[in-house]
Amino acid sequence: MMWVVASLALLAALGLALARAVGGPTVFDRALAANSIGTLAMLMLAVFGFLTARPEFLDLAILYGLLNVIGTIAVLKFFRYGNLGDPGEHEADR
Amino acid sequence: MSLVIEALSWLLIVAGSAFCVIGGIGLLRLKGFYPRTHAASVIDSAGAGLLLAGMMLQAGWTLACVKLVVIGLLIFFTSPTATHALANAALVRGLSPDPAEESAPSKS
């Protein structure tokens, strides 16, 4: 019963973060919302693992957490430097 | 499992999910990018922390508890780094933290 309450609350939080991701004016709001969605999804996986009494979901949560961080850093590097590869010819830094 | 641990874990889980929802609401309602990073960190710190603590109590001394500790450490170390990189990228790209100024990137 407790897990149902937790998963419903996490779904609500996911919906709010998704609304921010869709409506975010600047691209950094969207990256921030994506980061929060990643953390919330990780928690949702863990809670769902407890809901269905299957501990394998905790491994999924760890893996998803790692992937989420790499994705966020890659997106940020792209927006920070304008590209992912070498700094290239156009001015990248301030 | 003794009633005390059951009640305590139930309390922690409900409080954790409440903080997640509060962070989500803050993410939506706060004006400007930099205040929103505060809301996102509420989800990462209080929401995830309490929720994981409650689940650890539920799991007891099992492998699941170890995995929950690993998840907690993962969030503990990576979330501030990601949020810092995010705020740094926003600042460099000209998103001014000054609420008085127009929040649109002045030079990008």
N, CA and C atoms of all chains as a GROMACS GRO file, in nm:
protein
  606
    1MET      N    1   0.085  -0.119   0.000
    1MET     CA    2   0.000   0.000   0.000
    1MET      C    3   0.090   0.125   0.000
    2MET      N    4   0.192   0.119   0.085
    2MET     CA    5   0.282   0.236   0.097
    2MET      C    6   0.353   0.259  -0.035
    3TRP      N    7   0.388   0.148  -0.106
    3TRP     CA    8   0.459   0.164  -0.231
    3TRP      C    9   0.372   0.228  -0.336
    4VAL      N   10   0.239   0.201  -0.329
    4VAL     CA   11   0.149   0.261  -0.428
    4VAL      C   12   0.148   0.412  -0.407
    5VAL      N   13   0.143   0.454  -0.280
    5VAL     CA   14   0.142   0.597  -0.252
    5VAL      C   15   0.270   0.661  -0.306
    6ALA      N   16   0.385   0.595  -0.278
    6ALA     CA   17   0.513   0.652  -0.323
    6ALA      C   18   0.518   0.657  -0.474
    7SER      N   19   0.472   0.551  -0.540
    7SER     CA   20   0.484   0.553  -0.688
    7SER      C   21   0.391   0.657  -0.747
    8LEU      N   22   0.272   0.675  -0.690
    8LEU     CA   23   0.182   0.778  -0.743
    8LEU      C   24   0.245   0.916  -0.727
    9ALA      N   25   0.306   0.941  -0.609
    9ALA     CA   26   0.368   1.072  -0.587
    9ALA      C   27   0.482   1.093  -0.686
   10LEU      N   28   0.562   0.986  -0.709
   10LEU     CA   29   0.672   1.000  -0.803
   10LEU      C   30   0.620   1.023  -0.944
   11LEU      N   31   0.508   0.959  -0.979
   11LEU     CA   32   0.451   0.984  -1.112
   11LEU      C   33   0.408   1.128  -1.125
   12ALA      N   34   0.348   1.183  -1.017
   12ALA     CA   35   0.308   1.324  -1.022
   12ALA      C   36   0.430   1.413  -1.041
   13ALA      N   37   0.537   1.384  -0.965
   13ALA     CA   38   0.659   1.466  -0.978
   13ALA      C   39   0.716   1.453  -1.119
   14LEU      N   40   0.711   1.330  -1.175
   14LEU     CA   41   0.760   1.312  -1.312
   14LEU      C   42   0.678   1.397  -1.409
   15GLY      N   43   0.545   1.400  -1.388
   15GLY     CA   44   0.461   1.481  -1.476
   15GLY      C   45   0.499   1.628  -1.468
   16LEU      N   46   0.523   1.677  -1.345
   16LEU     CA   47   0.560   1.819  -1.329
   16LEU      C   48   0.692   1.847  -1.398
   17ALA      N   49   0.790   1.755  -1.379
   17ALA     CA   50   0.920   1.779  -1.443
   17ALA      C   51   0.906   1.774  -1.594
   18LEU      N   52   0.819   1.686  -1.642
   18LEU     CA   53   0.798   1.679  -1.788
   18LEU      C   54   0.736   1.808  -1.837
   19ALA      N   55   0.642   1.864  -1.757
   19ALA     CA   56   0.582   1.991  -1.800
   19ALA      C   57   0.688   2.099  -1.810
   20ARG      N   58   0.782   2.100  -1.715
   20ARG     CA   59   0.890   2.198  -1.724
   20ARG      C   60   0.978   2.169  -1.844
   21ALA      N   61   1.002   2.042  -1.873
   21ALA     CA   62   1.087   2.009  -1.988
   21ALA      C   63   1.021   2.059  -2.116
   22VAL      N   64   0.890   2.044  -2.127
   22VAL     CA   65   0.822   2.086  -2.250
   22VAL      C   66   0.816   2.238  -2.255
   23GLY      N   67   0.783   2.301  -2.139
   23GLY     CA   68   0.760   2.445  -2.143
   23GLY      C   69   0.882   2.529  -2.118
   24GLY      N   70   0.994   2.467  -2.085
   24GLY     CA   71   1.112   2.545  -2.045
   24GLY      C   72   1.150   2.646  -2.150
   25PRO      N   73   1.158   2.778  -2.118
   25PRO     CA   74   1.195   2.873  -2.225
   25PRO      C   75   1.336   2.847  -2.276
   26THR      N   76   1.434   2.842  -2.183
   26THR     CA   77   1.570   2.827  -2.234
   26THR      C   78   1.606   2.678  -2.239
   27VAL      N   79   1.711   2.648  -2.313
   27VAL     CA   80   1.748   2.508  -2.331
   27VAL      C   81   1.801   2.452  -2.200
   28PHE      N   82   1.850   2.542  -2.112
   28PHE     CA   83   1.906   2.491  -1.986
   28PHE      C   84   1.795   2.447  -1.892
   29ASP      N   85   1.674   2.511  -1.905
   29ASP     CA   86   1.562   2.459  -1.826
   29ASP      C   87   1.531   2.317  -1.866
   30ARG      N   88   1.540   2.293  -1.997
   30ARG     CA   89   1.508   2.157  -2.044
   30ARG      C   90   1.613   2.059  -1.995
   31ALA      N   91   1.740   2.099  -1.997
   31ALA     CA   92   1.844   2.007  -1.948
   31ALA      C   93   1.824   1.984  -1.798
   32LEU      N   94   1.784   2.089  -1.725
   32LEU     CA   95   1.760   2.072  -1.581
   32LEU      C   96   1.645   1.977  -1.558
   33ALA      N   97   1.536   1.994  -1.637
   33ALA     CA   98   1.420   1.905  -1.620
   33ALA      C   99   1.460   1.762  -1.656
   34ALA      N  100   1.544   1.747  -1.760
   34ALA     CA  101   1.585   1.612  -1.798
   34ALA      C  102   1.664   1.547  -1.685
   35ASN      N  103   1.748   1.628  -1.619
   35ASN     CA  104   1.824   1.575  -1.507
   35ASN      C  105   1.731   1.531  -1.395
   36SER      N  106   1.630   1.613  -1.364
   36SER     CA  107   1.536   1.575  -1.258
   36SER      C  108   1.455   1.453  -1.297
   37ILE      N  109   1.418   1.447  -1.426
   37ILE     CA  110   1.341   1.330  -1.470
   37ILE      C  111   1.425   1.204  -1.452
   38GLY      N  112   1.557   1.215  -1.479
   38GLY     CA  113   1.643   1.099  -1.461
   38GLY      C  114   1.645   1.053  -1.318
   39THR      N  115   1.662   1.148  -1.224
   39THR     CA  116   1.664   1.109  -1.082
   39THR      C  117   1.531   1.050  -1.040
   40LEU      N  118   1.422   1.114  -1.084
   40LEU     CA  119   1.291   1.063  -1.045
   40LEU      C  120   1.266   0.926  -1.106
   41ALA      N  121   1.312   0.905  -1.229
   41ALA     CA  122   1.293   0.774  -1.291
   41ALA      C  123   1.371   0.668  -1.213
   42MET      N  124   1.490   0.709  -1.167
   42MET     CA  125   1.570   0.613  -1.089
   42MET      C  126   1.494   0.574  -0.962
   43LEU      N  127   1.438   0.674  -0.894
   43LEU     CA  128   1.363   0.643  -0.772
   43LEU      C  129   1.239   0.561  -0.804
   44MET      N  130   1.177   0.594  -0.918
   44MET     CA  131   1.056   0.520  -0.956
   44MET      C  132   1.090   0.374  -0.980
   45LEU      N  133   1.206   0.348  -1.044
   45LEU     CA  134   1.246   0.210  -1.067
   45LEU      C  135   1.264   0.137  -0.935
   46ALA      N  136   1.330   0.204  -0.839
   46ALA     CA  137   1.354   0.138  -0.711
   46ALA      C  138   1.223   0.109  -0.640
   47VAL      N  139   1.133   0.209  -0.640
   47VAL     CA  140   1.004   0.188  -0.571
   47VAL      C  141   0.926   0.078  -0.640
   48PHE      N  142   0.931   0.074  -0.774
   48PHE     CA  143   0.857  -0.029  -0.845
   48PHE      C  144   0.916  -0.167  -0.816
   49GLY      N  145   1.048  -0.170  -0.797
   49GLY     CA  146   1.109  -0.298  -0.760
   49GLY      C  147   1.055  -0.347  -0.627
   50PHE      N  148   1.036  -0.254  -0.533
   50PHE     CA  149   0.981  -0.296  -0.404
   50PHE      C  150   0.832  -0.328  -0.417
   51LEU      N  151   0.764  -0.255  -0.507
   51LEU     CA  152   0.619  -0.277  -0.523
   51LEU      C  153   0.594  -0.420  -0.568
   52THR      N  154   0.675  -0.466  -0.666
   52THR     CA  155   0.650  -0.599  -0.721
   52THR      C  156   0.744  -0.702  -0.657
   53ALA      N  157   0.811  -0.661  -0.548
   53ALA     CA  158   0.897  -0.754  -0.474
   53ALA      C  159   0.999  -0.821  -0.565
   54ARG      N  160   1.057  -0.743  -0.658
   54ARG     CA  161   1.160  -0.799  -0.747
   54ARG      C  162   1.284  -0.711  -0.734
   55PRO      N  163   1.388  -0.759  -0.665
   55PRO     CA  164   1.505  -0.674  -0.639
   55PRO      C  165   1.586  -0.643  -0.763
   56GLU      N  166   1.555  -0.709  -0.879
   56GLU     CA  167   1.638  -0.680  -0.998
   56GLU      C  168   1.622  -0.534  -1.041
   57PHE      N  169   1.509  -0.474  -1.006
   57PHE     CA  170   1.488  -0.336  -1.052
   57PHE      C  171   1.591  -0.241  -0.993
   58LEU      N  172   1.650  -0.278  -0.878
   58LEU     CA  173   1.750  -0.188  -0.820
   58LEU      C  174   1.873  -0.182  -0.910
   59ASP      N  175   1.906  -0.294  -0.976
   59ASP     CA  176   2.019  -0.288  -1.071
   59ASP      C  177   1.986  -0.195  -1.186
   60LEU      N  178   1.860  -0.204  -1.232
   60LEU     CA  179   1.819  -0.114  -1.341
   60LEU      C  180   1.834   0.031  -1.296
   61ALA      N  181   1.796   0.059  -1.171
   61ALA     CA  182   1.802   0.198  -1.124
   61ALA      C  183   1.946   0.247  -1.123
   62ILE      N  184   2.040   0.162  -1.078
   62ILE     CA  185   2.181   0.205  -1.076
   62ILE      C  186   2.227   0.234  -1.217
   63LEU      N  187   2.195   0.143  -1.310
   63LEU     CA  188   2.241   0.161  -1.448
   63LEU      C  189   2.182   0.288  -1.507
   64TYR      N  190   2.052   0.309  -1.481
   64TYR     CA  191   1.987   0.427  -1.538
   64TYR      C  192   2.048   0.555  -1.482
   65GLY      N  193   2.083   0.551  -1.352
   65GLY     CA  194   2.144   0.669  -1.292
   65GLY      C  195   2.274   0.704  -1.360
   66LEU      N  196   2.357   0.600  -1.387
   66LEU     CA  197   2.485   0.625  -1.453
   66LEU      C  198   2.464   0.683  -1.592
   67LEU      N  199   2.369   0.623  -1.667
   67LEU     CA  200   2.346   0.672  -1.803
   67LEU      C  201   2.295   0.815  -1.801
   68ASN      N  202   2.210   0.844  -1.701
   68ASN     CA  203   2.152   0.978  -1.697
   68ASN      C  204   2.260   1.084  -1.680
   69VAL      N  205   2.359   1.054  -1.594
   69VAL     CA  206   2.463   1.154  -1.570
   69VAL      C  207   2.543   1.178  -1.696
   70ILE      N  208   2.578   1.068  -1.764
   70ILE     CA  209   2.659   1.082  -1.886
   70ILE      C  210   2.584   1.164  -1.988
   71GLY      N  211   2.453   1.136  -2.001
   71GLY     CA  212   2.373   1.211  -2.098
   71GLY      C  213   2.369   1.359  -2.066
   72THR      N  214   2.348   1.390  -1.938
   72THR     CA  215   2.340   1.532  -1.900
   72THR      C  216   2.471   1.602  -1.929
   73ILE      N  217   2.584   1.538  -1.891
   73ILE     CA  218   2.713   1.604  -1.913
   73ILE      C  219   2.738   1.622  -2.062
   74ALA      N  220   2.698   1.524  -2.145
   74ALA     CA  221   2.722   1.537  -2.290
   74ALA      C  222   2.640   1.653  -2.345
   75VAL      N  223   2.512   1.662  -2.303
   75VAL     CA  224   2.430   1.772  -2.354
   75VAL      C  225   2.490   1.905  -2.312
   76LEU      N  226   2.538   1.911  -2.187
   76LEU     CA  227   2.592   2.038  -2.140
   76LEU      C  228   2.719   2.074  -2.214
   77LYS      N  229   2.802   1.971  -2.240
   77LYS     CA  230   2.925   2.003  -2.313
   77LYS      C  231   2.890   2.059  -2.450
   78PHE      N  232   2.785   2.004  -2.510
   78PHE     CA  233   2.747   2.053  -2.643
   78PHE      C  234   2.703   2.198  -2.634
   79PHE      N  235   2.624   2.232  -2.529
   79PHE     CA  236   2.576   2.371  -2.524
   79PHE      C  237   2.685   2.463  -2.474
   80ARG      N  238   2.777   2.412  -2.396
   80ARG     CA  239   2.882   2.498  -2.343
   80ARG      C  240   2.982   2.533  -2.452
   81TYR      N  241   3.020   2.434  -2.533
   81TYR     CA  242   3.126   2.459  -2.631
   81TYR      C  243   3.073   2.465  -2.773
   82GLY      N  244   2.942   2.444  -2.794
   82GLY     CA  245   2.892   2.454  -2.929
   82GLY      C  246   2.912   2.326  -3.007
   83ASN      N  247   3.005   2.240  -2.965
   83ASN     CA  248   3.014   2.108  -3.032
   83ASN      C  249   3.080   2.011  -2.936
   84LEU      N  250   3.077   1.883  -2.970
   84LEU     CA  251   3.128   1.782  -2.877
   84LEU      C  252   3.274   1.752  -2.903
   85GLY      N  253   3.321   1.782  -3.026
   85GLY     CA  254   3.456   1.739  -3.061
   85GLY      C  255   3.559   1.841  -3.018
   86ASP      N  256   3.655   1.868  -3.104
   86ASP     CA  257   3.760   1.964  -3.070
   86ASP      C  258   3.700   2.104  -3.072
   87PRO      N  259   3.763   2.200  -3.009
   87PRO     CA  260   3.704   2.336  -3.002
   87PRO      C  261   3.679   2.394  -3.140
   88GLY      N  262   3.756   2.350  -3.242
   88GLY     CA  263   3.727   2.393  -3.380
   88GLY      C  264   3.763   2.538  -3.399
   89GLU      N  265   3.726   2.597  -3.515
   89GLU     CA  266   3.778   2.729  -3.552
   89GLU      C  267   3.691   2.838  -3.491
   90HIS      N  268   3.556   2.815  -3.482
   90HIS     CA  269   3.476   2.930  -3.436
   90HIS      C  270   3.497   2.949  -3.287
   91GLU      N  271   3.471   3.071  -3.235
   91GLU     CA  272   3.503   3.101  -3.093
   91GLU      C  273   3.408   3.018  -3.009
   92ALA      N  274   3.468   2.945  -2.915
   92ALA     CA  275   3.382   2.860  -2.832
   92ALA      C  276   3.374   2.917  -2.692
   93ASP      N  277   3.488   2.973  -2.646
   93ASP     CA  278   3.484   3.018  -2.505
   93ASP      C  279   3.463   3.167  -2.501
   94ARG      N  280   3.428   3.211  -2.389
   94ARG     CA  281   3.406   3.356  -2.368
   94ARG      C  282   3.540   3.424  -2.380
   95MET      N  283   0.892  -0.794   1.101
   95MET     CA  284   0.973  -0.674   1.126
   95MET      C  285   0.903  -0.594   1.237
   96SER      N  286   0.984  -0.536   1.326
   96SER     CA  287   0.921  -0.472   1.440
   96SER      C  288   0.840  -0.352   1.392
   97LEU      N  289   0.739  -0.322   1.470
   97LEU     CA  290   0.644  -0.217   1.428
   97LEU      C  291   0.715  -0.083   1.414
   98VAL      N  292   0.817  -0.062   1.500
   98VAL     CA  293   0.882   0.071   1.498
   98VAL      C  294   0.949   0.093   1.362
   99ILE      N  295   1.023  -0.012   1.315
   99ILE     CA  296   1.094   0.006   1.187
   99ILE      C  297   0.994   0.022   1.075
  100GLU      N  298   0.886  -0.054   1.082
  100GLU     CA  299   0.784  -0.046   0.976
  100GLU      C  300   0.728   0.096   0.971
  101ALA      N  301   0.689   0.149   1.088
  101ALA     CA  302   0.629   0.283   1.090
  101ALA      C  303   0.731   0.386   1.046
  102LEU      N  304   0.858   0.371   1.092
  102LEU     CA  305   0.960   0.469   1.057
  102LEU      C  306   0.985   0.469   0.906
  103SER      N  307   0.994   0.349   0.849
  103SER     CA  308   1.022   0.344   0.704
  103SER      C  309   0.905   0.401   0.628
  104TRP      N  310   0.783   0.372   0.677
  104TRP     CA  311   0.665   0.427   0.609
  104TRP      C  312   0.670   0.579   0.613
  105LEU      N  313   0.708   0.634   0.729
  105LEU     CA  314   0.714   0.781   0.742
  105LEU      C  315   0.818   0.838   0.647
  106LEU      N  316   0.936   0.773   0.642
  106LEU     CA  317   1.043   0.824   0.556
  106LEU      C  318   1.001   0.821   0.410
  107ILE      N  319   0.934   0.712   0.370
  107ILE     CA  320   0.898   0.700   0.228
  107ILE      C  321   0.795   0.806   0.191
  108VAL      N  322   0.696   0.826   0.278
  108VAL     CA  323   0.593   0.927   0.246
  108VAL      C  324   0.657   1.066   0.244
  109ALA      N  325   0.747   1.093   0.341
  109ALA     CA  326   0.812   1.225   0.342
  109ALA      C  327   0.897   1.242   0.217
  110GLY      N  328   0.970   1.137   0.176
  110GLY     CA  329   1.053   1.146   0.057
  110GLY      C  330   0.972   1.174  -0.065
  111SER      N  331   0.860   1.103  -0.080
  111SER     CA  332   0.778   1.128  -0.201
  111SER      C  333   0.716   1.266  -0.193
  112ALA      N  334   0.682   1.312  -0.072
  112ALA     CA  335   0.627   1.448  -0.061
  112ALA      C  336   0.731   1.550  -0.108
  113PHE      N  337   0.858   1.529  -0.067
  113PHE     CA  338   0.961   1.624  -0.111
  113PHE      C  339   0.980   1.618  -0.262
  114CYS      N  340   0.967   1.497  -0.320
  114CYS     CA  341   0.980   1.490  -0.466
  114CYS      C  342   0.871   1.572  -0.533
  115VAL      N  343   0.748   1.561  -0.482
  115VAL     CA  344   0.638   1.638  -0.543
  115VAL      C  345   0.662   1.788  -0.523
  116ILE      N  346   0.711   1.824  -0.402
  116ILE     CA  347   0.737   1.967  -0.376
  116ILE      C  348   0.844   2.018  -0.471
  117GLY      N  349   0.950   1.936  -0.492
  117GLY     CA  350   1.052   1.977  -0.588
  117GLY      C  351   0.995   1.993  -0.726
  118GLY      N  352   0.906   1.900  -0.765
  118GLY     CA  353   0.845   1.910  -0.898
  118GLY      C  354   0.763   2.037  -0.911
  119ILE      N  355   0.686   2.069  -0.807
  119ILE     CA  356   0.604   2.192  -0.812
  119ILE      C  357   0.696   2.312  -0.820
  120GLY      N  358   0.805   2.311  -0.739
  120GLY     CA  359   0.899   2.424  -0.743
  120GLY      C  360   0.961   2.437  -0.880
  121LEU      N  361   0.992   2.321  -0.943
  121LEU     CA  362   1.051   2.325  -1.078
  121LEU      C  363   0.959   2.396  -1.175
  122LEU      N  364   0.830   2.382  -1.150
  122LEU     CA  365   0.734   2.438  -1.247
  122LEU      C  366   0.706   2.584  -1.217
  123ARG      N  367   0.698   2.617  -1.087
  123ARG     CA  368   0.646   2.750  -1.055
  123ARG      C  369   0.754   2.856  -1.040
  124LEU      N  370   0.877   2.818  -1.008
  124LEU     CA  371   0.979   2.921  -0.981
  124LEU      C  372   1.014   2.992  -1.113
  125LYS      N  373   1.035   3.123  -1.103
  125LYS     CA  374   1.062   3.203  -1.223
  125LYS      C  375   1.213   3.207  -1.244
  126GLY      N  376   1.258   3.191  -1.366
  126GLY     CA  377   1.400   3.204  -1.394
  126GLY      C  378   1.470   3.071  -1.379
  127PHE      N  379   1.581   3.056  -1.448
  127PHE     CA  380   1.648   2.926  -1.451
  127PHE      C  381   1.714   2.896  -1.318
  128TYR      N  382   1.785   2.995  -1.260
  128TYR     CA  383   1.866   2.965  -1.142
  128TYR      C  384   1.781   2.929  -1.021
  129PRO      N  385   1.666   2.998  -0.996
  129PRO     CA  386   1.582   2.947  -0.887
  129PRO      C  387   1.537   2.803  -0.910
  130ARG      N  388   1.520   2.766  -1.035
  130ARG     CA  389   1.472   2.629  -1.061
  130ARG      C  390   1.578   2.526  -1.026
  131THR      N  391   1.706   2.565  -1.034
  131THR     CA  392   1.807   2.466  -0.995
  131THR      C  393   1.792   2.433  -0.846
  132HIS      N  394   1.742   2.531  -0.769
  132HIS     CA  395   1.717   2.499  -0.627
  132HIS      C  396   1.609   2.392  -0.615
  133ALA      N  397   1.502   2.410  -0.695
  133ALA     CA  398   1.393   2.313  -0.686
  133ALA      C  399   1.442   2.175  -0.728
  134ALA      N  400   1.526   2.172  -0.833
  134ALA     CA  401   1.574   2.042  -0.879
  134ALA      C  402   1.660   1.977  -0.772
  135SER      N  403   1.735   2.062  -0.696
  135SER     CA  404   1.820   2.001  -0.593
  135SER      C  405   1.737   1.954  -0.475
  136VAL      N  406   1.616   2.009  -0.457
  136VAL     CA  407   1.530   1.957  -0.350
  136VAL      C  408   1.494   1.812  -0.381
  137ILE      N  409   1.466   1.786  -0.511
  137ILE     CA  410   1.433   1.648  -0.550
  137ILE      C  411   1.552   1.558  -0.522
  138ASP      N  412   1.673   1.606  -0.564
  138ASP     CA  413   1.790   1.520  -0.553
  138ASP      C  414   1.826   1.493  -0.408
  139SER      N  415   1.820   1.598  -0.323
  139SER     CA  416   1.871   1.577  -0.186
  139SER      C  417   1.763   1.521  -0.096
  140ALA      N  418   1.658   1.599  -0.067
  140ALA     CA  419   1.560   1.553   0.032
  140ALA      C  420   1.477   1.439  -0.024
  141GLY      N  421   1.426   1.456  -0.146
  141GLY     CA  422   1.337   1.353  -0.200
  141GLY      C  423   1.406   1.219  -0.210
  142ALA      N  424   1.519   1.218  -0.279
  142ALA     CA  425   1.587   1.090  -0.299
  142ALA      C  426   1.641   1.038  -0.167
  143GLY      N  427   1.695   1.128  -0.084
  143GLY     CA  428   1.756   1.082   0.040
  143GLY      C  429   1.658   1.012   0.130
  144LEU      N  430   1.543   1.078   0.155
  144LEU     CA  431   1.446   1.018   0.248
  144LEU      C  432   1.387   0.891   0.188
  145LEU      N  433   1.360   0.896   0.058
  145LEU     CA  434   1.298   0.779  -0.005
  145LEU      C  435   1.392   0.659   0.004
  146LEU      N  436   1.520   0.682  -0.026
  146LEU     CA  437   1.614   0.570  -0.020
  146LEU      C  438   1.631   0.520   0.122
  147ALA      N  439   1.632   0.615   0.220
  147ALA     CA  440   1.646   0.571   0.359
  147ALA      C  441   1.528   0.484   0.399
  148GLY      N  442   1.407   0.525   0.358
  148GLY     CA  443   1.290   0.445   0.391
  148GLY      C  444   1.297   0.308   0.328
  149MET      N  445   1.346   0.301   0.204
  149MET     CA  446   1.354   0.170   0.138
  149MET      C  447   1.460   0.084   0.202
  150MET      N  448   1.570   0.151   0.250
  150MET     CA  449   1.674   0.071   0.316
  150MET      C  450   1.618   0.005   0.440
  151LEU      N  451   1.534   0.080   0.516
  151LEU     CA  452   1.476   0.021   0.637
  151LEU      C  453   1.386  -0.097   0.600
  152GLN      N  454   1.314  -0.079   0.489
  152GLN     CA  455   1.226  -0.188   0.448
  152GLN      C  456   1.308  -0.310   0.408
  153ALA      N  457   1.422  -0.285   0.339
  153ALA     CA  458   1.496  -0.399   0.286
  153ALA      C  459   1.569  -0.474   0.396
  154GLY      N  460   1.606  -0.400   0.506
  154GLY     CA  461   1.679  -0.472   0.612
  154GLY      C  462   1.820  -0.500   0.566
  155TRP      N  463   1.891  -0.597   0.631
  155TRP     CA  464   2.030  -0.624   0.600
  155TRP      C  465   2.042  -0.722   0.483
  156THR      N  466   1.996  -0.679   0.365
  156THR     CA  467   2.003  -0.771   0.250
  156THR      C  468   2.085  -0.706   0.140
  157LEU      N  469   2.097  -0.779   0.027
  157LEU     CA  470   2.170  -0.724  -0.088
  157LEU      C  471   2.099  -0.601  -0.141
  158ALA      N  472   1.963  -0.603  -0.131
  158ALA     CA  473   1.887  -0.487  -0.182
  158ALA      C  474   1.931  -0.361  -0.107
  159CYS      N  475   1.961  -0.376   0.023
  159CYS     CA  476   2.003  -0.258   0.099
  159CYS      C  477   2.137  -0.207   0.046
  160VAL      N  478   2.226  -0.301   0.009
  160VAL     CA  479   2.356  -0.257  -0.045
  160VAL      C  480   2.335  -0.182  -0.176
  161LYS      N  481   2.244  -0.233  -0.257
  161LYS     CA  482   2.219  -0.165  -0.386
  161LYS      C  483   2.160  -0.027  -0.362
  162LEU      N  484   2.075  -0.017  -0.260
  162LEU     CA  485   2.018   0.116  -0.230
  162LEU      C  486   2.128   0.210  -0.183
  163VAL      N  487   2.224   0.158  -0.107
  163VAL     CA  488   2.336   0.244  -0.064
  163VAL      C  489   2.414   0.290  -0.186
  164VAL      N  490   2.432   0.200  -0.282
  164VAL     CA  491   2.506   0.238  -0.403
  164VAL      C  492   2.431   0.347  -0.479
  165ILE      N  493   2.297   0.330  -0.488
  165ILE     CA  494   2.218   0.434  -0.556
  165ILE      C  495   2.233   0.566  -0.482
  166GLY      N  496   2.227   0.560  -0.347
  166GLY     CA  497   2.241   0.683  -0.270
  166GLY      C  498   2.374   0.750  -0.295
  167LEU      N  499   2.482   0.671  -0.296
  167LEU     CA  500   2.615   0.728  -0.322
  167LEU      C  501   2.622   0.785  -0.462
  168LEU      N  502   2.558   0.715  -0.557
  168LEU     CA  503   2.559   0.764  -0.696
  168LEU      C  504   2.494   0.901  -0.703
  169ILE      N  505   2.376   0.913  -0.642
  169ILE     CA  506   2.307   1.043  -0.645
  169ILE      C  507   2.391   1.145  -0.570
  170PHE      N  508   2.451   1.103  -0.457
  170PHE     CA  509   2.526   1.197  -0.373
  170PHE      C  510   2.643   1.258  -0.449
  171PHE      N  511   2.709   1.179  -0.532
  171PHE     CA  512   2.828   1.232  -0.600
  171PHE      C  513   2.797   1.293  -0.734
  172THR      N  514   2.699   1.238  -0.809
  172THR     CA  515   2.686   1.286  -0.948
  172THR      C  516   2.590   1.403  -0.960
  173SER      N  517   2.491   1.409  -0.871
  173SER     CA  518   2.392   1.514  -0.891
  173SER      C  519   2.449   1.655  -0.874
  174PRO      N  520   2.532   1.682  -0.770
  174PRO     CA  521   2.588   1.817  -0.764
  174PRO      C  522   2.676   1.850  -0.884
  175THR      N  523   2.750   1.748  -0.932
  175THR     CA  524   2.837   1.774  -1.047
  175THR      C  525   2.756   1.814  -1.168
  176ALA      N  526   2.647   1.740  -1.191
  176ALA     CA  527   2.564   1.772  -1.308
  176ALA      C  528   2.501   1.910  -1.293
  177THR      N  529   2.454   1.941  -1.172
  177THR     CA  530   2.389   2.071  -1.154
  177THR      C  531   2.490   2.183  -1.169
  178HIS      N  532   2.614   2.160  -1.121
  178HIS     CA  533   2.717   2.264  -1.137
  178HIS      C  534   2.749   2.285  -1.284
  179ALA      N  535   2.765   2.173  -1.357
  179ALA     CA  536   2.797   2.187  -1.499
  179ALA      C  537   2.685   2.261  -1.570
  180LEU      N  538   2.562   2.232  -1.527
  180LEU     CA  539   2.446   2.296  -1.591
  180LEU      C  540   2.450   2.447  -1.566
  181ALA      N  541   2.469   2.487  -1.441
  181ALA     CA  542   2.467   2.630  -1.409
  181ALA      C  543   2.586   2.700  -1.476
  182ASN      N  544   2.701   2.630  -1.482
  182ASN     CA  545   2.818   2.690  -1.547
  182ASN      C  546   2.792   2.712  -1.695
  183ALA      N  547   2.733   2.610  -1.760
  183ALA     CA  548   2.705   2.623  -1.903
  183ALA      C  549   2.608   2.738  -1.926
  184ALA      N  550   2.507   2.749  -1.837
  184ALA     CA  551   2.408   2.856  -1.855
  184ALA      C  552   2.476   2.991  -1.837
  185LEU      N  553   2.564   3.002  -1.735
  185LEU     CA  554   2.626   3.132  -1.708
  185LEU      C  555   2.714   3.173  -1.826
  186VAL      N  556   2.793   3.077  -1.877
  186VAL     CA  557   2.885   3.111  -1.987
  186VAL      C  558   2.807   3.149  -2.110
  187ARG      N  559   2.692   3.083  -2.128
  187ARG     CA  560   2.615   3.113  -2.250
  187ARG      C  561   2.535   3.242  -2.232
  188GLY      N  562   2.561   3.316  -2.125
  188GLY     CA  563   2.502   3.449  -2.119
  188GLY      C  564   2.370   3.456  -2.048
  189LEU      N  565   2.330   3.347  -1.980
  189LEU     CA  566   2.203   3.353  -1.907
  189LEU      C  567   2.232   3.422  -1.775
  190SER      N  568   2.186   3.547  -1.758
  190SER     CA  569   2.231   3.625  -1.642
  190SER      C  570   2.154   3.581  -1.519
  191PRO      N  571   2.227   3.560  -1.406
  191PRO     CA  572   2.156   3.519  -1.285
  191PRO      C  573   2.080   3.633  -1.221
  192ASP      N  574   2.098   3.754  -1.273
  192ASP     CA  575   2.037   3.870  -1.208
  192ASP      C  576   1.888   3.870  -1.241
  193PRO      N  577   1.797   3.854  -1.142
  193PRO     CA  578   1.654   3.846  -1.176
  193PRO      C  579   1.602   3.974  -1.239
  194ALA      N  580   1.670   4.088  -1.211
  194ALA     CA  581   1.616   4.215  -1.264
  194ALA      C  582   1.626   4.215  -1.416
  195GLU      N  583   1.741   4.156  -1.467
  195GLU     CA  584   1.759   4.161  -1.612
  195GLU      C  585   1.660   4.068  -1.680
  196GLU      N  586   1.640   4.090  -1.809
  196GLU     CA  587   1.557   3.999  -1.888
  196GLU      C  588   1.626   3.863  -1.889
  197SER      N  589   1.552   3.756  -1.874
  197SER     CA  590   1.620   3.625  -1.857
  197SER      C  591   1.664   3.570  -1.990
  198ALA      N  592   1.627   3.632  -2.104
  198ALA     CA  593   1.668   3.573  -2.233
  198ALA      C  594   1.819   3.587  -2.246
  199PRO      N  595   1.888   3.488  -2.305
  199PRO     CA  596   2.034   3.500  -2.316
  199PRO      C  597   2.070   3.624  -2.397
  200SER      N  598   2.153   3.709  -2.336
  200SER     CA  599   2.183   3.836  -2.403
  200SER      C  600   2.278   3.810  -2.519
  201LYS      N  601   2.381   3.728  -2.499
  201LYS     CA  602   2.474   3.704  -2.610
  201LYS      C  603   2.496   3.553  -2.622
  202SER      N  604   2.464   3.496  -2.735
  202SER     CA  605   2.488   3.351  -2.748
  202SER      C  606   2.517   3.318  -2.892
   0.00000   0.00000   0.00000
